[in-house]
Amino acid sequence: MASVEIAAEHERILREIESTDTNCIGPTLRSVYDGQEHGLFMEKLDARIRNHDRDIERMCNHHFQGFVDSITELLKVRGEAQKLKSQVTETNQRLQNDGKELITSMEELKQCRVQQRNIANTIDKLTHCLPVLEMYSRLQEQMSAKRYYPALCTLEQLEQTCLPRAGQYRFCSIMAENIPKLRTHIRDTAMSQLRDFLESIRKHSDKIGQTAVKQAQLQRSLDGSLSMQPRTLIGRRGRKEAMAAATESDGSPLSEQDSGILDVEDEDDDDDVSGAQELVDFSPVYRCLHIYTVLGLRDVFENYYRKQRRKQARLVLQPHSNMHETLEGYRRYFNQIVGFFVVEDHVLHTTRGLVNRAYVEELWELALSKIVAALRTHSSYCDDPNLVLDLKNLMVLFADTLQGYGFPVSQLFDMLLEMREQYGEILLKRWNITFRQVLDQDNYSPIPVSTEEEYRHYTSLFPMQDPELEKLPFPKKLPFSEFVPKVYSQLKEFIYACLKYSEDLHLSSTEVDDMIRKSTNLLLTRTLSNCLQYAIKKKNVGLAELVQVIINTTHLEQSCHFLEEFISNITNVPPDTVNATKLYGTSTFKDARHAAEAEIYTNLNTKIDQFLQLADYDWMASPPAGGSLSASDYLIDLIAFLNSTFSVFTNLPGTAIDHATLPGKVAQTACMSACKHISTSLMELLLNPEVRQISIGALHQLNADVKECESFARAGPVAGFQGDTLLLAFSDLRQLLDLFTQWDWSTYLVDYGKPTCKYLRVNPHISLALLEKMKETSRKNNVFAQFRKTDRDRQKLIDTIIKQLRNLITQQQA
């Protein structure tokens, strides 16, 4: 079995050697030598080789004749091949000789084809490079001409299109390296021009605003006559033209010239008011905006522009410390603000997003708060009504101008209404001075008129209607003094001044009427009333002057309805309108007249006091021996003064309608007041604590003086008293003196408290005080009482009466 296996293995190895590449036979042979039967294998191998040799020999024998035939044919062919070779050599020689020229021509053609290809490549490269060079040249020209926005567009085209097509060349690399530098230079230059522009408009915002205000003023003056024609001066007429001109054929915004504010110095010489926007060349703004947009930095530019304009707004809104001194200060302040917002409004409508409506409204809200605060502060220093009125007109024009650009101005008109109160106070102060001057300069005498012209002159100043006075021949006198027509004229002037402030405030006729009436009421009830009180109560005002004040105020009171009609005529509001404010002139002049009347009574009593200070009674005088006593000298002088004074009163007409000099009631009241004051003063003399002793003789002298006063009262110094009404002023003093001089104590004590009592007006306290003074006199005069029994009896009687009076007072109190 082992030999069979070995034989099979050797057979396999032989087949493997026969079928395997000789390069891989090594491992097969190694397996043979690794075994112990390599001898057997070698035998097998030799046997196999011999088999193959036999096969080869057999094969060769089979094909030998064919091989011999082939060799024979090959030998024949060799001869022919030698001939062919000779022919080919000859032909090749001829061909080589003939192809030398062709080869030369082919070399030349090859060289030409190479040159042609190089020329084509060069043309292709130049086709891409020449636009780069041309565009770069144009870029340099645009930079030299400071046309930065087209230069930036050229730069973008060069970088994005031309340079990539041109390829990698040194000059392209240099250009590519310069592009960021050029872009930065364009950006910085545009920003520099923008800064110049911002500085320029800041300096010239006053001029821009002045032009815009002139536009509004001219438009307002033309609105009445040209209301049917289209508005051509104010608003945004030139904005579409500005937008159309914002780009040129090459896409550049507006002009590429350095600009800011145009030649504003010559604008005053033009008859036609040009548009405020026409004073400004906005090309730096548009240019910078376009440049930053192309550079992708639009947000940076917008933030910078808005930040700078906010700073400028704060500077513009900061008023000068002395702005309130002149109207020009206010005008410059308003013009700067108008100029600022005209520029912002134009930028808003021409730049498409550089500023938006919210930003402008925010700036305007800031401006309104600053403006109102500044006006409140500075207008408070003003005390000239003309300056306040001019300021009001300036503010109205300022508000109308900005309203024409779409800014809300209601707060400004509210501020104007607030300033109207201040204006009214200033007017009141001014008219207070005027009224005082009129009152101080008045002579308080009726106005004499000699001719019809003079009469008409005064009646034109003051609405007086007196048919009886008109019938009197010239010369004649008007019942009032110069004070009346002057005050009435000043009242009308005040109303006109209030009306002037109310103009152009967009108020209704009813609001204007109410405003004027309230201001006029303040003038009447506060200013004029105080001035009249001042005139009435100042020193050295005589009774005649006070009488004339009463006459004047009576006429002014009667003229109040004319003032009502005057206000209604200028405001076109009927006086009977519901809720219409009524003038308080009637009450003002009534109060002044009552004050004048009271001052008459006070002055008269003061004069009486001056006479009474001359009284020099001998309170220890002895009783008269016989006959009647005469009145004191001071009292006689006092009665003479009163007679002369009341004679002046009674010589004046007695009613307020008949020439309205002094009402009779005033004279009667003055006379009654004088008599009461005399009676009261004499009573006070009796009860003066400094007078500790009074004799019966002193009472008799006082009784004589009272009789003189009663005689004056009976004489009727003033007409109109019924019966002995004037005597009632002395009734208290008369009954007291009768009680003491007649010593009728029994009647007084018995009838006290009864309506029929003879001494009903005698006060027990007063009689008790007077008895105490008489008792003291009796005690001191009782040194020799043992020789005068009558005095001792009188002393006892006085003590008894005093005791009874005290009991009476105690019962009365209980």
C-alpha positions in Angstrom: 0.0 0.0 0.0 2.8 2.4 0.8 4.4 1.8 -2.6 1.2 2.5 -4.4 0.7 5.7 -2.5 4.2 6.8 -3.3 3.7 6.0 -7.0 0.5 8.1 -7.0 2.3 10.9 -5.3 5.1 10.9 -7.7 2.6 10.9 -10.6 0.9 13.9 -9.2 4.2 15.7 -8.8 5.1 15.0 -12.4 1.8 16.3 -13.6 2.3 19.4 -11.5 5.8 19.9 -12.9 4.4 19.6 -16.5 1.6 22.0 -15.9 3.3 24.6 -13.7 5.4 27.5 -14.6 9.1 26.9 -14.1 9.3 29.9 -11.7 7.1 28.1 -9.3 8.5 24.6 -9.5 10.8 25.0 -6.5 8.3 24.1 -3.8 7.3 21.0 -5.8 10.8 19.7 -6.0 11.4 20.5 -2.3 8.6 18.2 -1.4 10.4 15.4 -3.4 13.7 15.9 -1.6 12.0 16.2 1.8 10.9 12.6 1.4 13.0 9.4 1.4 11.9 8.2 -2.1 13.7 10.6 -4.3 15.4 7.8 -6.1 12.1 6.4 -7.1 11.0 9.8 -8.2 14.1 10.2 -10.4 13.4 6.9 -12.1 9.9 8.1 -12.7 11.2 11.3 -14.0 13.6 9.7 -16.4 10.9 7.4 -17.6 8.7 10.3 -18.3 11.4 12.2 -20.1 12.0 9.2 -22.4 8.4 9.1 -23.2 8.4 12.7 -24.2 11.5 12.3 -26.3 9.8 9.5 -28.2 6.8 11.7 -28.7 9.0 14.5 -30.0 10.9 12.1 -32.3 7.7 10.7 -33.7 6.4 14.3 -34.2 9.5 15.4 -36.0 9.5 12.4 -38.2 5.9 13.1 -39.2 6.7 16.8 -40.1 10.2 16.5 -41.5 9.3 16.6 -45.2 7.3 19.7 -44.7 10.2 21.3 -43.0 12.5 20.4 -45.8 10.1 21.9 -48.3 9.8 25.1 -46.3 13.6 25.4 -46.2 13.7 25.0 -50.0 11.1 27.7 -50.4 12.9 29.9 -48.0 16.1 29.7 -50.0 14.2 30.8 -53.1 12.7 33.6 -51.3 16.0 34.8 -50.1 17.2 35.6 -53.6 14.1 37.5 -54.4 14.4 39.3 -51.1 17.9 40.4 -52.1 16.6 41.9 -55.3 13.8 43.5 -53.4 16.2 44.9 -50.9 18.3 46.4 -53.7 15.2 48.0 -55.2 14.0 49.3 -51.8 17.4 50.8 -51.1 17.5 52.5 -54.5 13.9 53.7 -54.0 14.7 54.9 -50.5 17.8 56.7 -51.8 15.7 58.4 -54.4 13.0 59.2 -51.8 15.5 60.6 -49.4 17.0 62.8 -52.1 13.5 63.9 -53.2 12.2 64.4 -49.5 14.9 66.8 -48.3 13.1 69.8 -49.7 9.8 68.5 -48.4 11.3 68.0 -44.9 12.6 71.6 -45.0 9.2 72.9 -46.0 7.5 70.8 -43.3 9.9 72.3 -40.7 9.0 75.7 -41.9 5.3 74.9 -41.8 5.7 73.5 -38.2 7.4 76.7 -37.1 4.6 78.8 -38.7 2.0 76.7 -37.0 3.7 77.2 -33.6 3.9 81.0 -34.2 0.2 81.0 -35.3 -0.8 79.2 -32.1 1.3 81.6 -30.0 -0.3 84.6 -31.7 -3.7 83.2 -31.0 -2.9 82.6 -27.4 -1.5 86.1 -27.1 -4.6 87.6 -28.7 -6.8 85.7 -26.3 -4.8 86.8 -23.3 -4.7 90.4 -24.5 -8.5 90.2 -25.0 -8.8 89.5 -21.3 -6.1 91.8 -20.1 -6.9 94.9 -22.1 -10.4 95.4 -20.4 -8.5 95.2 -17.1 -6.1 97.8 -18.1 -8.8 100.0 -19.6 -11.0 99.7 -16.5 -8.1 100.4 -14.2 -7.3 103.5 -16.3 -10.9 104.6 -16.0 -10.7 103.9 -12.3 -7.7 106.2 -12.0 -9.5 108.9 -13.9 -12.6 108.6 -11.7 -10.5 108.7 -8.6 -8.7 111.8 -9.9 -12.0 113.4 -10.7 -13.3 112.5 -7.2 -16.2 110.5 -8.7 -16.0 108.0 -6.0 -19.2 106.1 -6.4 -18.6 105.3 -10.1 -15.0 104.5 -9.1 -16.3 102.1 -6.5 -18.6 100.4 -9.1 -15.6 100.2 -11.5 -13.6 98.7 -8.7 -16.2 96.1 -8.0 -16.5 95.1 -11.7 -12.7 95.0 -12.0 -12.4 92.7 -9.0 -15.4 90.5 -9.6 -15.2 90.1 -13.4 -12.1 91.4 -15.2 -9.3 90.2 -13.0 -10.4 86.6 -12.8 -10.6 86.4 -16.6 -7.2 88.0 -17.1 -5.3 85.2 -15.3 -2.3 85.2 -13.0 -0.1 88.1 -14.1 2.1 90.3 -12.1 0.2 93.5 -12.9 -3.1 91.7 -12.0 -1.6 90.8 -8.6 -0.5 94.4 -8.1 -4.0 95.6 -9.0 -5.6 93.0 -6.7 -3.4 94.1 -3.9 -4.3 97.8 -4.5 -8.1 97.2 -4.6 -8.6 97.1 -0.8 -6.5 100.2 -0.4 -8.5 102.0 -3.0 -11.7 100.9 -1.4 -10.6 102.1 2.0 -9.5 105.4 0.4 -12.9 105.8 -1.3 -14.7 105.1 2.0 -12.5 107.5 4.0 -12.9 110.2 1.4 -16.7 109.8 1.3 -16.8 109.9 5.1 -14.6 113.0 5.1 -17.0 114.7 2.6 -19.9 113.7 4.8 -18.3 115.3 7.8 -17.8 118.4 5.9 -21.4 118.3 4.8 -22.6 117.9 8.4 -20.4 120.7 9.6 -21.6 122.9 6.8 -25.3 122.3 7.4 -24.8 122.8 11.1 -23.3 126.2 10.4 -25.9 127.2 7.9 -29.0 125.7 9.4 -30.0 129.2 10.4 -30.0 130.3 6.7 -31.8 127.1 5.7 -34.5 127.7 8.3 -34.8 131.4 7.4 -35.5 130.4 3.8 -38.1 127.8 4.8 -39.8 130.3 7.1 -39.8 132.9 4.3 -41.5 130.2 2.1 -44.2 129.6 4.7 -44.6 133.4 5.3 -45.0 134.0 1.6 -47.3 131.1 1.2 -49.5 132.3 4.0 -49.7 135.8 2.4 -50.6 134.3 -0.9 -53.2 131.8 0.4 -55.9 134.4 0.6 -55.5 135.6 -3.0 -54.3 132.4 -4.6 -56.3 129.9 -2.7 -57.6 128.2 -5.9 -54.1 127.8 -7.4 -51.9 124.8 -6.6 -49.3 125.2 -3.9 -45.9 125.8 -5.4 -43.8 127.2 -2.7 -43.9 125.0 0.4 -44.0 121.3 0.9 -42.0 118.8 -1.0 -42.2 120.0 -4.6 -38.6 119.4 -5.4 -38.3 116.0 -3.9 -39.0 114.0 -7.1 -36.6 116.2 -9.0 -34.0 115.6 -6.4 -34.7 111.8 -6.6 -34.5 112.0 -10.4 -31.2 113.9 -10.2 -29.9 111.6 -7.6 -28.3 109.3 -10.1 -26.5 110.2 -13.3 -26.0 108.0 -16.4 -23.2 106.1 -14.7 -25.2 105.6 -11.5 -23.6 108.3 -9.5 -25.8 110.1 -6.9 -26.2 113.7 -7.9 -23.2 115.8 -8.7 -19.8 114.4 -7.9 -18.5 117.9 -7.1 -17.4 118.7 -3.5 -20.5 120.3 -2.0 -22.5 120.9 1.1 -24.2 124.3 1.3 -24.5 126.2 -1.9 -23.9 130.0 -2.1 -26.2 131.2 0.6 -24.8 134.6 0.9 -26.5 135.8 -2.3 -29.9 134.5 -1.5 -31.1 137.7 0.3 -30.6 139.6 -3.0 -33.1 137.4 -4.8 -36.6 138.6 -5.2 -38.0 135.1 -5.4 -37.7 132.9 -2.4 -36.1 129.7 -3.5 -36.8 126.3 -1.9 -35.0 125.6 1.4 -33.7 122.3 -0.1 -32.2 124.1 -3.0 -29.7 125.8 -0.7 -28.3 122.4 0.2 -26.4 120.0 -2.1 -27.1 116.6 -0.6 -24.7 114.7 -2.9 -22.2 113.9 -0.1 -25.0 112.2 1.8 -26.2 110.2 -1.3 -22.7 109.4 -2.4 -21.6 108.2 1.0 -24.8 106.2 1.4 -24.3 104.5 -2.0 -20.6 103.8 -1.3 -21.3 102.3 2.2 -24.1 100.3 0.7 -21.9 98.9 -2.0 -19.2 98.1 0.6 -21.8 96.3 2.7 -21.5 98.9 5.5 -24.9 100.6 5.2 -25.8 99.9 8.9 -22.5 101.4 10.0 -23.2 104.5 7.9 -26.8 104.9 9.1 -25.8 104.6 12.8 -23.0 107.2 12.3 -25.2 109.6 10.5 -28.0 109.4 13.0 -25.6 109.7 15.9 -24.0 112.8 14.5 -27.4 114.4 13.7 -28.6 113.7 17.2 -25.5 115.5 18.6 -26.2 118.4 16.2 -29.9 118.4 17.3 -28.8 118.8 20.9 -26.6 121.8 20.0 -29.4 123.4 17.9 -31.9 122.9 20.7 -29.7 124.6 23.3 -30.7 128.3 23.4 -28.3 131.1 24.1 -28.4 132.4 27.6 -29.4 135.9 26.4 -31.9 134.7 23.9 -34.8 136.5 25.7 -33.2 139.9 25.3 -34.1 140.5 21.7 -36.5 139.0 19.1 -33.5 138.3 16.9 -32.3 135.7 19.4 -35.6 133.9 19.2 -35.6 134.1 15.4 -32.2 132.6 15.1 -33.1 129.8 17.5 -36.2 129.0 15.6 -34.5 129.2 12.2 -31.8 126.8 13.3 -34.4 124.3 14.4 -36.4 124.7 11.2 -33.2 124.3 9.1 -32.3 121.1 11.0 -35.7 119.5 10.4 -36.0 120.6 6.8 -32.7 118.8 6.1 -33.9 115.7 8.0 -37.3 115.7 6.2 -35.5 116.0 2.8 -33.2 113.1 3.7 -36.1 111.1 4.9 -37.9 111.4 1.6 -34.9 111.0 -0.8 -32.6 108.4 0.7 -35.0 105.4 1.2 -34.0 104.3 4.7 -31.1 106.4 5.8 -33.5 107.8 8.3 -37.0 106.5 8.9 -40.2 108.1 10.2 -39.7 106.7 13.7 -36.2 108.3 14.0 -37.5 111.7 12.8 -40.5 111.6 15.1 -38.2 110.7 18.0 -36.0 113.7 17.2 -39.1 115.9 16.9 -40.4 114.7 20.3 -37.0 115.6 21.8 -37.1 118.9 20.1 -40.6 119.7 21.3 -39.7 119.1 24.9 -36.6 121.2 24.6 -38.3 124.0 22.8 -41.2 124.2 25.2 -38.8 124.2 28.2 -36.6 126.8 26.7 -39.6 129.1 25.9 -41.0 128.7 29.3 -37.6 129.7 30.8 -36.7 132.6 28.5 -40.2 134.0 28.0 -40.6 134.3 31.8 -37.9 137.0 31.7 -39.8 139.1 29.2 -41.7 142.1 30.4 -42.3 143.9 27.1 -45.7 143.0 25.6 -44.6 144.0 22.1 -41.7 141.5 22.3 -44.1 138.8 23.6 -46.4 139.6 20.7 -43.6 139.5 18.2 -42.4 136.2 19.8 -45.9 134.8 19.4 -46.0 135.7 15.7 -42.6 134.2 15.3 -43.7 131.0 17.0 -46.9 130.8 14.9 -44.8 131.1 11.7 -42.3 128.6 13.1 -45.2 126.1 13.8 -46.8 126.7 10.5 -43.5 126.1 8.7 -42.8 122.8 10.4 -46.5 121.8 10.0 -46.1 122.2 6.3 -43.4 119.5 6.4 -45.7 117.1 8.3 -44.5 117.7 11.9 -47.2 117.8 14.6 -47.1 121.2 16.3 -50.1 121.0 18.7 -47.7 121.3 21.7 -46.4 124.6 20.3 -49.9 126.0 20.1 -50.6 124.8 23.6 -47.4 126.7 24.6 -48.8 129.8 22.9 -52.0 129.6 24.9 -49.9 129.2 28.0 -47.8 132.2 27.0 -51.1 134.1 26.5 -51.5 134.1 30.3 -48.1 135.6 30.7 -48.8 138.1 27.9 -52.0 139.1 29.7 -50.0 139.6 33.0 -47.5 141.8 31.2 -50.3 143.8 29.6 -51.9 144.2 33.0 -48.6 145.6 34.4 -48.2 147.9 31.4 -51.8 149.1 31.7 -51.4 149.5 35.4 -48.7 152.1 34.7 -50.8 153.7 32.0 -53.9 154.0 34.2 -51.8 155.5 37.0 -50.3 158.0 34.7 -53.8 159.0 33.4 -55.1 159.3 37.0 -52.0 161.3 38.1 -52.2 163.6 35.2 -55.9 164.2 35.4 -57.1 167.6 36.9 -60.4 166.1 38.1 -62.3 168.9 36.6 -65.1 168.8 33.9 -63.8 169.1 30.4 -64.5 172.5 28.8 -65.4 172.4 25.1 -65.5 175.5 23.0 -66.3 174.2 19.6 -68.3 171.5 17.8 -65.0 169.9 16.7 -63.8 169.5 20.3 -67.2 168.1 21.3 -67.2 165.6 18.5 -63.6 164.7 19.4 -64.5 163.7 22.9 -67.7 162.0 22.0 -65.7 159.9 19.4 -63.4 158.9 22.2 -66.1 158.1 24.7 -69.7 157.0 23.8 -71.7 159.7 25.6 -75.3 160.2 24.7 -76.9 163.3 26.4 -79.5 165.2 24.3 -79.8 167.9 26.9 -76.1 168.6 26.9 -76.0 168.7 23.1 -78.7 171.4 23.1 -76.6 173.7 25.3 -74.7 176.4 23.5 -70.9 176.6 23.3 -68.8 176.9 25.4 -70.0 174.2 27.7 -68.5 171.5 29.9 -68.7 167.8 29.8 -69.6 166.4 33.2 -66.5 164.1 33.4 -62.8 164.8 33.4 -60.1 163.8 30.9 -59.7 160.6 32.9 -62.9 159.1 31.4 -62.2 159.2 27.6 -58.6 158.2 28.3 -59.5 155.2 30.4 -62.1 154.2 27.9 -59.6 154.5 25.0 -57.1 152.5 27.0 -59.7 149.8 27.6 -60.2 149.5 23.8 -56.5 149.5 23.2 -56.1 146.6 25.7 -58.8 144.7 23.9 -57.0 145.3 20.6 -53.8 144.1 22.2 -55.5 140.9 23.4 -57.0 140.4 19.9 -53.6 140.7 18.3 -52.3 137.8 20.4 -55.3 135.7 19.5 -54.7 136.0 15.8 -53.4 133.0 13.8 -53.8 130.7 16.8 -56.4 128.6 15.0 -59.0 129.5 17.6 -62.7 129.8 17.0 -64.4 133.1 17.3 -66.1 132.0 20.5 -62.7 131.0 22.0 -61.2 134.4 21.0 -64.2 136.2 22.4 -64.0 134.3 25.7 -60.3 134.9 25.9 -60.6 138.6 25.4 -63.5 139.0 27.8 -61.6 137.1 30.6 -58.6 139.3 30.1 -60.7 142.4 30.0 -62.3 141.3 33.2 -58.9 140.9 34.8 -58.0 144.4 33.7 -61.2 145.8 35.1 -61.5 144.0 38.4 -57.8 143.9 39.3 -55.7 146.5 37.5 -58.2 149.4 36.9 -59.9 148.7 40.2 -56.5 148.9 42.1 -55.6 152.1 40.2 -58.9 153.7 41.1 -58.4 152.6 44.7 -54.9 154.1 44.6 -56.2 157.4 43.2 -59.0 157.5 45.7 -56.9 156.8 48.8 -53.7 158.6 48.0 -52.8 161.6 50.1 -54.0 165.1 49.5 -57.1 164.1 47.6 -59.7 166.7 48.1 -63.4 166.3 48.4 -63.9 167.9 45.0 -61.5 165.4 43.4 -63.4 162.5 45.1 -66.7 163.9 43.8 -65.3 164.0 40.3 -64.1 160.4 40.7 -67.7 159.4 41.5 -68.9 161.3 38.5 -66.3 159.7 36.3 -66.9 156.1 37.5 -70.7 156.6 37.0 -70.1 157.5 33.3 -67.7 154.6 32.9 -70.2 152.3 34.5 -72.8 153.4 31.9 -70.3 152.8 29.1 -69.8 149.1 29.9 -72.5 147.9 27.5 -70.6 149.8 24.7 -67.5 147.7 25.6 -69.6 144.6 25.3 -70.7 145.6 21.8 -67.2 146.6 20.9 -65.8 143.1 21.8 -68.7 141.5 20.0 -68.1 143.5 16.8 -64.4 142.6 16.6 -64.9 138.9 17.4 -68.2 138.5 15.5 -69.8 136.7 18.5 -73.2 138.1 19.7 -73.1 139.2 23.3 -76.2 137.1 24.1 -74.4 133.9 23.1 -74.9 131.0 25.5 -72.1 130.7 28.1 -70.6 134.0 26.9 -68.5 135.6 29.6 -69.9 138.9 30.8 -67.8 141.9 31.6 -67.5 142.9 35.3 -67.0 146.6 34.5 -70.3 147.6 36.2 -69.3 146.0 39.5 -65.7 147.4 39.2 -66.9 151.0 38.8 -69.6 150.6 41.4 -66.9 149.4 43.9 -64.7 152.4 42.9 -67.6 154.7 43.4 -68.5 153.2 46.7 -64.8 153.5 47.7 -64.8 157.2 46.6 -68.0 157.8 48.7 -66.4 156.0 51.7 -63.3 158.1 51.2 -65.4 161.3 51.1 -67.0 160.3 54.4 -63.5 159.4 55.8 -61.9 162.6 54.6 -64.8 164.6 56.0 -64.6 162.9 59.3 -60.8 163.4 59.3 -61.3 167.2 58.7 -63.9 167.2 61.5 -61.3 165.5 63.8 -58.8 168.2 63.0 -61.3 170.8 64.2 -62.2 168.7 67.3 -58.5 168.6 68.2 -58.8 172.3 68.8 -61.4 171.8 71.4 -60.3 173.1 74.8 -63.0 172.6 77.4 -62.6 173.7 81.0 -64.0 170.6 82.6 -64.0 172.2 86.0 -65.9 175.3 84.9 -68.4 176.8 87.2 -72.1 176.9 86.3 -73.2 180.0 84.3 -74.4 182.8 86.5 -77.1 183.8 84.2 -77.9 184.3 80.5 -77.0 181.9 77.6 -73.6 180.5 76.8 -72.2 180.9 73.3 -70.7 178.0 71.3 -67.0 177.3 71.3 -64.9 178.9 68.7 -63.6 175.7 67.2 -67.2 174.5 66.8 -68.2 177.7 65.0 -65.3 177.2 62.6 -66.3 173.6 62.1 -69.9 174.5 61.3 -68.7 177.1 58.9 -66.5 174.6 57.1 -69.4 172.1 56.8 -71.7 174.8 55.5 -69.2 175.7 52.8 -68.5 172.0 52.0 -72.1 171.0 51.6 -73.0 174.1 49.7 -70.6 172.8 47.1 -72.4 169.5 47.1 -75.8 171.0 46.9 -74.8 173.3 44.0 -74.1 170.2 42.0 -77.0 168.4 40.1 -78.5 165.8 42.3 -79.0 162.7 40.2 -76.7 160.4 38.3 -78.6 160.9 35.1 -78.8 164.7 35.0 -75.2 165.5 34.0 -74.3 162.8 36.6 -72.2 164.9 38.9 -72.9 163.8 42.5 -75.9 161.8 43.5 -78.0 163.5 46.2 -77.9 160.4 48.3 -74.1 160.7 48.6 -74.4 164.3 49.9 -77.1 163.3 52.3 -75.0 160.3 53.5 -72.0 162.5 53.9 -73.9 165.1 55.9 -75.5 162.4 58.1 -72.0 160.8 58.6 -70.5 164.2 59.5 -73.2 164.9 62.1 -72.9 161.4 63.6 -69.2 161.7 63.7 -69.4 165.1 65.6 -71.9 163.6 68.0 -69.8 160.5 68.6 -66.6 162.6 69.0 -68.3 164.9 71.6 -69.5 161.9 73.5 -66.0 160.4 73.4 -64.7 163.7 74.8 -67.1 163.3 77.8 -66.1 159.7 78.4 -62.3 160.2 77.8 -60.5 158.3 80.6 -58.0 161.2 80.9 -60.9 163.5 81.9 -61.4 162.4 85.5 -63.6 165.3 86.7 -66.4 167.1 85.0 -68.4 170.0 86.5 -71.9 170.9 85.6 -70.6 174.1 84.1 -68.6 172.1 81.6 -71.7 170.2 80.6 -73.6 173.5 80.1 -70.8 174.6 77.7 -71.0 171.3 75.8 -74.7 171.7 75.7 -74.3 175.1 74.0 -72.0 173.5 71.4 -74.6 170.7 70.8 -77.3 173.4 70.3 -75.1 175.0 67.6 -74.8 171.6 65.9 -78.5 171.1 66.1 -79.0 174.5 64.6 -76.8 173.5 61.7 -78.8 170.3 61.3 -82.2 172.2 61.3 -80.9 174.6 58.6 -80.8 171.7 56.1 -77.3 171.9 54.7 -78.2 169.2 52.2 -81.6 169.0 50.6 -83.6 165.8 50.7 -83.8 165.0 54.5 -87.3 164.5 55.7 -88.3 166.5 58.8 -85.7 166.4 61.6 -84.0 163.3 60.3 -80.6 165.0 60.6 -81.2 165.9 64.2 -81.3 162.2 65.1 -77.5 162.1 64.8 -77.4 164.3 68.0 -80.3 162.6 69.8 -78.1 160.4 72.1 -76.0 163.4 73.1 -79.0 165.7 73.5 -80.9 163.4 75.8 -77.7 162.8 77.9 -77.0 166.5 78.3 -80.7 167.3 79.1 -80.7 164.6 81.8 -77.6 166.2 83.5 -78.3 169.9 82.9 -81.9 169.6 84.0 -81.0 167.0 86.7 -84.2 165.0 85.8 -83.1 161.7 87.3 -86.4 160.9 88.8 -88.0 160.7 85.4 -85.2 158.7 84.0 -85.1 156.2 86.8 -88.9 155.7 86.8 -89.4 155.5 83.1 -86.2 153.6 82.2 -86.9 150.8 79.8 -90.4 152.1 78.7 -91.0 153.0 75.1 -92.3 156.3 76.2 -89.3 157.2 78.3 -88.1 160.8 77.7 -84.5 159.6 77.9 -84.8 156.4 76.0 -81.4 156.9 74.2 -79.4 157.4 77.3 -77.2 154.5 78.2 -77.1 153.8 81.9 -73.4 152.8 81.7 -72.6 156.2 80.1 -74.6 158.1 82.6 -73.0 156.2 85.4 -69.5 156.9 84.2 -70.4 160.6 83.9 -71.9 160.7 87.4 -68.7 159.1 88.7 -66.7 162.0 87.2 -69.1 164.6 88.7 -68.9 162.8 92.1 -65.2 163.1 92.1 -65.5 166.8 91.3 -67.9 167.3 94.2 -65.6 165.5 96.6 -62.6 167.6 95.7 -64.6 170.8 95.9 -66.0 169.8 99.3 -63.1 171.3 101.4 -65.4 173.8 103.1 -68.4 171.5 103.1 -69.4 172.6 106.6 -70.2 176.0 105.3 -72.1 174.7 102.2 -74.9 172.4 103.0 -76.3 172.4 99.5 -73.1 170.8 98.1 -73.3 168.1 100.8 -76.9 167.4 99.8 -75.9 167.2 96.1 -73.1 164.8 97.0 -75.5 162.5 98.8 -78.0 162.8 95.9 -75.3 161.8 93.4 -74.3 158.8 95.5 -78.0 157.8 95.7 -78.4 158.1 91.9 -75.2 156.1 91.3 -76.4 153.3 93.6 -79.8 153.2 91.8 -78.1 153.1 88.4 -75.9 150.3 89.4 -78.9 148.3 90.6 -80.6 149.1 87.3 -77.6 147.8 85.3 -77.5 144.7 87.5 -81.2 144.0 86.8 -80.6 144.6 83.1 -77.8 142.2 83.0 -79.8 139.6 84.9 
